[in-house]
Amino acid sequence: MIAWAMLEHLGYRGQVDRLKPSALDEVSIRRAFAAMTREVESGERDYAGYLEPLCRQYEDYHLGLNGTRAISLRLRTCPRRI
């Protein structure tokens, strides 16, 4: 999510591919680059995965602003005294 947020902030609209090495040794990194060239639309799938937590973040924010206040008012059992 962090990488996609940075790309959106910078206004990048080019192709994005994701490197998924299984380890950080040379052989694993070379295999990951070879697999990346075969996965044509990996960036689009990862973008869809980025949108899911982003939606949850927005929903948590709005629920936190509005829902908490509404719930606390609804669950209040006695009038507020000053």
QUITA-V422334 format. One record per run of one state. SS is the DSSP state (2 for helix, 1 for strand, 0 for the rest). FROM is the first residue (numbers start at 0). LEN is the number of residues. If there is no record, write none. Layout:
BEGIN
SS,FROM,LEN
SS,FROM,LEN
END
This chain:
BEGIN
0,0,1
2,1,9
0,10,15
2,25,13
0,38,3
2,41,34
0,75,7
END
